[in-house]
Amino acid sequence: MKTTFFSLALLLGSLASLSAQDIYLPVSSKSETAKAEYFKALQAVENANIPAFFDGMKAVVKTDPNFFMAYVNLAFAETAFGQYEKAAAYIKPALAIDPAGFNEGEKIHRQALEAWDKDPKADPAQYMESLTVAYPNTAEAFDLAGRSAKWISKDPQAALKHTLRLLELQPEYGGGYNSLGYTYMELGEMDKAKAAFEKYIAVAPKEPNAYDSMGEYYLNTRDFAKSAEYYDRAVALGLEGSKAGAEKARAAMEQGGN
């Protein structure tokens, strides 16, 4: 399943044993409750649970109305979806927060929001590059930059660069392989895309989205029998949305496909 947005969630599976400093960009909020809600919302993104992400981030700003990075994530998500008016509803309160206590990452994100406040379609690439320079060993910086490059800047080569670095830092992060697979498909490198999705399944064998993504890969390569098989596996693991993919694959088979 495509994750058409770019918030970050890296504390699942084997990543749960790592410290937040190894994974996440720092946040300036002092509310431990809000921070717990924030990280939980980020966790929803790794395997494309978009509703849980939005609900979680909205809960964060209710707990701490000055939680800047929650607004940032919501604004970036809506921008990636092309929902510029909805994004503006998060940009305005974010920019109203006093930046005096912001860390470097938050300052960089604030610059991106200021650009969007002037032009909702502004390219955030320069700010994402600055983020990776400021945090060269923090996985979230590269996940965020990669998602931004793919879904907002529409630059698959930059997305590839950032995602490969993300996976150097966190080689067991399943969501990174998902992003990598879709980026390779966009670049027409189908063998590499398949290998990325296979790795996603290997590191997250109980995650239904991994099988959904492989189903979409086979749909694109017109191996409809394999596509239906993987979509069915996603459904069996609880991803009801994969039923539509399975039906599409079987319809193609009935029309003379593989």
C-alpha positions as YAML, in Angstrom:
chain: A
units: angstrom
residues:
- id: 1
  name: MET
  ca: [0.00, 0.00, 0.00]
- id: 2
  name: LYS
  ca: [1.29, 3.41, -0.89]
- id: 3
  name: THR
  ca: [1.94, 5.64, 2.06]
- id: 4
  name: THR
  ca: [1.27, 8.97, 0.41]
- id: 5
  name: PHE
  ca: [2.52, 11.04, 3.17]
- id: 6
  name: PHE
  ca: [5.43, 11.42, 5.23]
- id: 7
  name: SER
  ca: [5.38, 11.47, 8.86]
- id: 8
  name: LEU
  ca: [7.78, 9.07, 10.60]
- id: 9
  name: ALA
  ca: [7.26, 6.00, 12.67]
- id: 10
  name: LEU
  ca: [10.21, 3.91, 13.55]
- id: 11
  name: LEU
  ca: [9.61, 2.31, 16.95]
- id: 12
  name: LEU
  ca: [8.03, -0.98, 15.88]
- id: 13
  name: GLY
  ca: [9.42, -4.49, 15.92]
- id: 14
  name: SER
  ca: [13.14, -4.64, 16.59]
- id: 15
  name: LEU
  ca: [13.27, -0.85, 16.70]
- id: 16
  name: ALA
  ca: [11.37, -0.85, 19.97]
- id: 17
  name: SER
  ca: [14.54, -1.88, 21.78]
- id: 18
  name: LEU
  ca: [16.43, 1.19, 20.60]
- id: 19
  name: SER
  ca: [16.41, 4.51, 22.38]
- id: 20
  name: ALA
  ca: [14.34, 7.36, 20.99]
- id: 21
  name: GLN
  ca: [17.57, 9.29, 20.41]
- id: 22
  name: ASP
  ca: [18.68, 6.62, 17.93]
- id: 23
  name: ILE
  ca: [15.53, 7.05, 15.89]
- id: 24
  name: TYR
  ca: [13.58, 10.23, 16.41]
- id: 25
  name: LEU
  ca: [14.26, 13.89, 16.00]
- id: 26
  name: PRO
  ca: [14.05, 15.70, 19.35]
- id: 27
  name: VAL
  ca: [10.89, 17.54, 20.37]
- id: 28
  name: SER
  ca: [10.69, 20.53, 22.70]
- id: 29
  name: SER
  ca: [7.42, 19.60, 24.42]
- id: 30
  name: LYS
  ca: [7.74, 19.00, 28.16]
- id: 31
  name: SER
  ca: [4.55, 16.94, 28.39]
- id: 32
  name: GLU
  ca: [5.40, 13.27, 28.81]
- id: 33
  name: THR
  ca: [1.79, 12.33, 28.10]
- id: 34
  name: ALA
  ca: [1.78, 14.28, 24.85]
- id: 35
  name: LYS
  ca: [5.12, 12.80, 23.82]
- id: 36
  name: ALA
  ca: [3.82, 9.27, 24.42]
- id: 37
  name: GLU
  ca: [0.78, 10.05, 22.28]
- id: 38
  name: TYR
  ca: [3.03, 11.56, 19.63]
- id: 39
  name: PHE
  ca: [5.28, 8.51, 19.32]
- id: 40
  name: LYS
  ca: [2.23, 6.24, 19.23]
- id: 41
  name: ALA
  ca: [0.82, 8.30, 16.36]
- id: 42
  name: LEU
  ca: [4.11, 8.03, 14.50]
- id: 43
  name: GLN
  ca: [4.07, 4.26, 14.95]
- id: 44
  name: ALA
  ca: [0.80, 4.09, 13.01]
- id: 45
  name: VAL
  ca: [2.49, 5.41, 9.88]
- id: 46
  name: GLU
  ca: [5.09, 2.72, 9.33]
- id: 47
  name: ASN
  ca: [2.53, 0.33, 7.93]
- id: 48
  name: ALA
  ca: [0.13, 2.88, 6.44]
- id: 49
  name: ASN
  ca: [-2.44, 3.22, 9.22]
- id: 50
  name: ILE
  ca: [-3.30, 6.76, 8.17]
- id: 51
  name: PRO
  ca: [-6.52, 7.19, 10.22]
- id: 52
  name: ALA
  ca: [-4.70, 6.24, 13.43]
- id: 53
  name: PHE
  ca: [-1.96, 8.74, 12.59]
- id: 54
  name: PHE
  ca: [-4.38, 11.63, 12.16]
- id: 55
  name: ASP
  ca: [-6.40, 10.72, 15.24]
- id: 56
  name: GLY
  ca: [-3.22, 10.37, 17.26]
- id: 57
  name: MET
  ca: [-1.69, 13.67, 16.22]
- id: 58
  name: LYS
  ca: [-4.94, 15.50, 16.88]
- id: 59
  name: ALA
  ca: [-4.95, 13.98, 20.36]
- id: 60
  name: VAL
  ca: [-1.41, 15.26, 20.90]
- id: 61
  name: VAL
  ca: [-2.34, 18.89, 20.30]
- id: 62
  name: LYS
  ca: [-5.33, 18.55, 22.60]
- id: 63
  name: THR
  ca: [-3.01, 17.35, 25.36]
- id: 64
  name: ASP
  ca: [-0.36, 19.98, 24.59]
- id: 65
  name: PRO
  ca: [-1.60, 22.81, 22.32]
- id: 66
  name: ASN
  ca: [2.02, 23.95, 21.90]
- id: 67
  name: PHE
  ca: [3.35, 20.62, 20.61]
- id: 68
  name: PHE
  ca: [4.95, 22.07, 17.49]
- id: 69
  name: MET
  ca: [6.00, 18.84, 15.78]
- id: 70
  name: ALA
  ca: [2.48, 17.41, 15.93]
- id: 71
  name: TYR
  ca: [1.25, 20.37, 13.88]
- id: 72
  name: VAL
  ca: [4.21, 19.89, 11.55]
- id: 73
  name: ASN
  ca: [3.33, 16.26, 10.91]
- id: 74
  name: LEU
  ca: [-0.31, 17.10, 10.27]
- id: 75
  name: ALA
  ca: [0.61, 19.95, 7.91]
- id: 76
  name: PHE
  ca: [3.06, 17.82, 5.96]
- id: 77
  name: ALA
  ca: [0.55, 14.98, 5.69]
- id: 78
  name: GLU
  ca: [-2.23, 17.18, 4.35]
- id: 79
  name: THR
  ca: [0.19, 18.85, 1.94]
- id: 80
  name: ALA
  ca: [1.28, 15.45, 0.63]
- id: 81
  name: PHE
  ca: [-2.39, 14.66, 0.02]
- id: 82
  name: GLY
  ca: [-2.83, 17.98, -1.79]
- id: 83
  name: GLN
  ca: [-5.19, 19.23, 0.91]
- id: 84
  name: TYR
  ca: [-3.74, 22.71, 1.16]
- id: 85
  name: GLU
  ca: [-6.60, 24.32, 3.08]
- id: 86
  name: LYS
  ca: [-6.47, 21.57, 5.69]
- id: 87
  name: ALA
  ca: [-2.71, 21.99, 5.89]
- id: 88
  name: ALA
  ca: [-3.14, 25.71, 6.49]
- id: 89
  name: ALA
  ca: [-5.34, 24.94, 9.50]
- id: 90
  name: TYR
  ca: [-2.29, 23.34, 11.12]
- id: 91
  name: ILE
  ca: [0.33, 25.75, 9.80]
- id: 92
  name: LYS
  ca: [-1.31, 28.79, 11.40]
- id: 93
  name: PRO
  ca: [-1.31, 27.50, 15.02]
- id: 94
  name: ALA
  ca: [2.17, 26.04, 14.55]
- id: 95
  name: LEU
  ca: [3.57, 29.42, 13.54]
- id: 96
  name: ALA
  ca: [1.80, 31.05, 16.48]
- id: 97
  name: ILE
  ca: [3.89, 29.00, 18.93]
- id: 98
  name: ASP
  ca: [6.81, 30.93, 20.43]
- id: 99
  name: PRO
  ca: [9.95, 29.47, 18.79]
- id: 100
  name: ALA
  ca: [12.30, 30.66, 21.54]
- id: 101
  name: GLY
  ca: [12.82, 27.17, 22.93]
- id: 102
  name: PHE
  ca: [12.92, 25.30, 19.63]
- id: 103
  name: ASN
  ca: [15.70, 22.87, 18.80]
- id: 104
  name: GLU
  ca: [17.48, 22.91, 15.44]
- id: 105
  name: GLY
  ca: [15.10, 20.47, 13.78]
- id: 106
  name: GLU
  ca: [12.05, 22.43, 14.86]
- id: 107
  name: LYS
  ca: [13.62, 25.65, 13.59]
- id: 108
  name: ILE
  ca: [14.16, 24.04, 10.20]
- id: 109
  name: HIS
  ca: [10.59, 22.78, 10.09]
- id: 110
  name: ARG
  ca: [9.36, 26.23, 11.02]
- id: 111
  name: GLN
  ca: [11.12, 27.63, 7.96]
- id: 112
  name: ALA
  ca: [9.28, 25.08, 5.81]
- id: 113
  name: LEU
  ca: [5.94, 26.07, 7.34]
- id: 114
  name: GLU
  ca: [6.72, 29.75, 6.79]
- id: 115
  name: ALA
  ca: [7.32, 28.98, 3.11]
- id: 116
  name: TRP
  ca: [4.00, 27.15, 2.88]
- id: 117
  name: ASP
  ca: [2.23, 29.97, 4.65]
- id: 118
  name: LYS
  ca: [3.26, 32.16, 1.72]
- id: 119
  name: ASP
  ca: [2.86, 29.51, -1.00]
- id: 120
  name: PRO
  ca: [1.05, 26.24, -0.16]
- id: 121
  name: LYS
  ca: [2.78, 24.53, -3.08]
- id: 122
  name: ALA
  ca: [6.32, 25.60, -2.20]
- id: 123
  name: ASP
  ca: [8.93, 22.86, -2.49]
- id: 124
  name: PRO
  ca: [10.33, 21.93, 0.95]
- id: 125
  name: ALA
  ca: [13.38, 20.14, -0.50]
- id: 126
  name: GLN
  ca: [15.95, 22.68, 0.73]
- id: 127
  name: TYR
  ca: [14.64, 22.40, 4.28]
- id: 128
  name: MET
  ca: [14.69, 18.62, 4.19]
- id: 129
  name: GLU
  ca: [18.28, 18.69, 2.98]
- id: 130
  name: SER
  ca: [19.12, 21.01, 5.86]
- id: 131
  name: LEU
  ca: [17.45, 18.57, 8.24]
- id: 132
  name: THR
  ca: [19.61, 15.66, 7.10]
- id: 133
  name: VAL
  ca: [22.74, 17.80, 7.42]
- id: 134
  name: ALA
  ca: [21.78, 18.83, 10.94]
- id: 135
  name: TYR
  ca: [20.93, 15.23, 11.96]
- id: 136
  name: PRO
  ca: [23.17, 12.99, 9.83]
- id: 137
  name: ASN
  ca: [22.74, 9.94, 12.07]
- id: 138
  name: THR
  ca: [19.08, 10.24, 13.03]
- id: 139
  name: ALA
  ca: [16.82, 7.88, 11.12]
- id: 140
  name: GLU
  ca: [13.73, 10.06, 11.29]
- id: 141
  name: ALA
  ca: [15.46, 12.90, 9.44]
- id: 142
  name: PHE
  ca: [16.03, 10.66, 6.42]
- id: 143
  name: ASP
  ca: [12.63, 9.02, 6.55]
- id: 144
  name: LEU
  ca: [11.02, 12.44, 6.63]
- id: 145
  name: ALA
  ca: [13.25, 13.74, 3.84]
- id: 146
  name: GLY
  ca: [12.60, 10.66, 1.73]
- id: 147
  name: ARG
  ca: [8.84, 10.84, 2.08]
- id: 148
  name: SER
  ca: [8.90, 14.56, 1.39]
- id: 149
  name: ALA
  ca: [10.98, 14.05, -1.75]
- id: 150
  name: LYS
  ca: [8.67, 11.35, -3.07]
- id: 151
  name: TRP
  ca: [5.23, 12.68, -2.26]
- id: 152
  name: ILE
  ca: [5.68, 16.47, -2.17]
- id: 153
  name: SER
  ca: [8.78, 17.36, -4.21]
- id: 154
  name: LYS
  ca: [8.06, 14.52, -6.68]
- id: 155
  name: ASP
  ca: [11.79, 13.77, -6.87]
- id: 156
  name: PRO
  ca: [12.28, 9.98, -6.86]
- id: 157
  name: GLN
  ca: [16.06, 10.21, -7.07]
- id: 158
  name: ALA
  ca: [16.21, 12.31, -3.91]
- id: 159
  name: ALA
  ca: [13.70, 9.97, -2.28]
- id: 160
  name: LEU
  ca: [15.94, 7.04, -3.16]
- id: 161
  name: LYS
  ca: [19.02, 8.71, -1.70]
- id: 162
  name: HIS
  ca: [17.34, 9.52, 1.59]
- id: 163
  name: THR
  ca: [15.61, 6.15, 1.93]
- id: 164
  name: LEU
  ca: [18.82, 4.23, 1.33]
- id: 165
  name: ARG
  ca: [20.49, 6.26, 4.09]
- id: 166
  name: LEU
  ca: [17.53, 5.59, 6.37]
- id: 167
  name: LEU
  ca: [17.98, 1.86, 5.86]
- id: 168
  name: GLU
  ca: [21.70, 2.13, 6.52]
- id: 169
  name: LEU
  ca: [20.81, 3.60, 9.90]
- id: 170
  name: GLN
  ca: [17.89, 1.24, 10.64]
- id: 171
  name: PRO
  ca: [18.17, -1.88, 8.44]
- id: 172
  name: GLU
  ca: [15.23, -3.60, 10.17]
- id: 173
  name: TYR
  ca: [12.75, -0.78, 9.53]
- id: 174
  name: GLY
  ca: [10.01, -2.35, 7.43]
- id: 175
  name: GLY
  ca: [8.39, 0.90, 6.35]
- id: 176
  name: GLY
  ca: [11.65, 1.99, 4.75]
- id: 177
  name: TYR
  ca: [11.60, -1.03, 2.45]
- id: 178
  name: ASN
  ca: [8.01, -0.22, 1.55]
- id: 179
  name: SER
  ca: [9.02, 3.31, 0.52]
- id: 180
  name: LEU
  ca: [12.07, 1.94, -1.28]
- id: 181
  name: GLY
  ca: [9.97, -0.52, -3.27]
- id: 182
  name: TYR
  ca: [7.57, 2.13, -4.50]
- id: 183
  name: THR
  ca: [10.41, 4.46, -5.39]
- id: 184
  name: TYR
  ca: [12.12, 1.77, -7.44]
- id: 185
  name: MET
  ca: [8.81, 1.05, -9.20]
- id: 186
  name: GLU
  ca: [8.49, 4.72, -10.06]
- id: 187
  name: LEU
  ca: [12.01, 4.62, -11.50]
- id: 188
  name: GLY
  ca: [11.17, 1.50, -13.52]
- id: 189
  name: GLU
  ca: [13.68, -0.67, -11.63]
- id: 190
  name: MET
  ca: [11.27, -3.53, -11.06]
- id: 191
  name: ASP
  ca: [13.80, -6.16, -9.93]
- id: 192
  name: LYS
  ca: [15.02, -3.84, -7.19]
- id: 193
  name: ALA
  ca: [11.44, -3.01, -6.28]
- id: 194
  name: LYS
  ca: [10.63, -6.69, -5.86]
- id: 195
  name: ALA
  ca: [13.71, -7.20, -3.69]
- id: 196
  name: ALA
  ca: [12.67, -4.27, -1.48]
- id: 197
  name: PHE
  ca: [9.16, -5.63, -0.99]
- id: 198
  name: GLU
  ca: [10.56, -9.09, -0.26]
- id: 199
  name: LYS
  ca: [12.75, -7.53, 2.43]
- id: 200
  name: TYR
  ca: [9.70, -5.75, 3.85]
- id: 201
  name: ILE
  ca: [7.95, -9.10, 4.23]
- id: 202
  name: ALA
  ca: [11.09, -10.64, 5.74]
- id: 203
  name: VAL
  ca: [11.43, -8.00, 8.46]
- id: 204
  name: ALA
  ca: [7.68, -7.64, 9.09]
- id: 205
  name: PRO
  ca: [6.10, -11.04, 8.29]
- id: 206
  name: LYS
  ca: [2.97, -10.35, 10.35]
- id: 207
  name: GLU
  ca: [2.32, -6.94, 8.84]
- id: 208
  name: PRO
  ca: [-0.53, -7.08, 6.27]
- id: 209
  name: ASN
  ca: [0.65, -3.98, 4.44]
- id: 210
  name: ALA
  ca: [3.82, -5.82, 3.40]
- id: 211
  name: TYR
  ca: [1.72, -8.32, 1.44]
- id: 212
  name: ASP
  ca: [-0.54, -5.60, 0.09]
- id: 213
  name: SER
  ca: [2.50, -3.83, -1.35]
- id: 214
  name: MET
  ca: [3.75, -7.02, -2.96]
- id: 215
  name: GLY
  ca: [0.27, -7.53, -4.38]
- id: 216
  name: GLU
  ca: [0.48, -4.10, -5.97]
- id: 217
  name: TYR
  ca: [3.94, -4.90, -7.31]
- id: 218
  name: TYR
  ca: [2.65, -8.01, -9.07]
- id: 219
  name: LEU
  ca: [-0.37, -6.09, -10.33]
- id: 220
  name: ASN
  ca: [2.01, -3.63, -11.98]
- id: 221
  name: THR
  ca: [4.08, -6.44, -13.51]
- id: 222
  name: ARG
  ca: [0.86, -8.10, -14.72]
- id: 223
  name: ASP
  ca: [1.35, -11.32, -12.80]
- id: 224
  name: PHE
  ca: [-2.26, -11.27, -11.70]
- id: 225
  name: ALA
  ca: [-2.30, -14.70, -10.07]
- id: 226
  name: LYS
  ca: [0.57, -13.72, -7.78]
- id: 227
  name: SER
  ca: [-1.04, -10.36, -7.17]
- id: 228
  name: ALA
  ca: [-4.28, -11.94, -6.01]
- id: 229
  name: GLU
  ca: [-2.34, -14.36, -3.80]
- id: 230
  name: TYR
  ca: [-0.54, -11.57, -1.95]
- id: 231
  name: TYR
  ca: [-3.63, -9.41, -1.64]
- id: 232
  name: ASP
  ca: [-5.44, -12.41, -0.15]
- id: 233
  name: ARG
  ca: [-2.66, -12.83, 2.38]
- id: 234
  name: ALA
  ca: [-3.02, -9.19, 3.38]
- id: 235
  name: VAL
  ca: [-6.76, -9.68, 3.84]
- id: 236
  name: ALA
  ca: [-6.15, -12.80, 5.93]
- id: 237
  name: LEU
  ca: [-3.95, -10.72, 8.22]
- id: 238
  name: GLY
  ca: [-6.70, -8.16, 8.69]
- id: 239
  name: LEU
  ca: [-6.25, -5.54, 5.95]
- id: 240
  name: GLU
  ca: [-9.77, -5.37, 4.55]
- id: 241
  name: GLY
  ca: [-8.79, -2.72, 2.01]
- id: 242
  name: SER
  ca: [-6.74, -5.32, 0.14]
- id: 243
  name: LYS
  ca: [-9.94, -7.01, -1.03]
- id: 244
  name: ALA
  ca: [-10.25, -4.38, -3.76]
- id: 245
  name: GLY
  ca: [-6.77, -5.22, -5.05]
- id: 246
  name: ALA
  ca: [-7.54, -8.94, -5.05]
- id: 247
  name: GLU
  ca: [-10.75, -8.32, -6.98]
- id: 248
  name: LYS
  ca: [-8.90, -6.16, -9.50]
- id: 249
  name: ALA
  ca: [-6.27, -8.86, -10.02]
- id: 250
  name: ARG
  ca: [-8.90, -11.58, -10.52]
- id: 251
  name: ALA
  ca: [-10.86, -9.40, -12.92]
- id: 252
  name: ALA
  ca: [-7.69, -8.96, -14.98]
- id: 253
  name: MET
  ca: [-7.16, -12.73, -14.98]
- id: 254
  name: GLU
  ca: [-10.69, -13.27, -16.28]
- id: 255
  name: GLN
  ca: [-9.99, -10.82, -19.08]
- id: 256
  name: GLY
  ca: [-7.08, -12.91, -20.27]
- id: 257
  name: GLY
  ca: [-4.22, -11.85, -18.02]
- id: 258
  name: ASN
  ca: [-1.80, -14.24, -16.35]
...
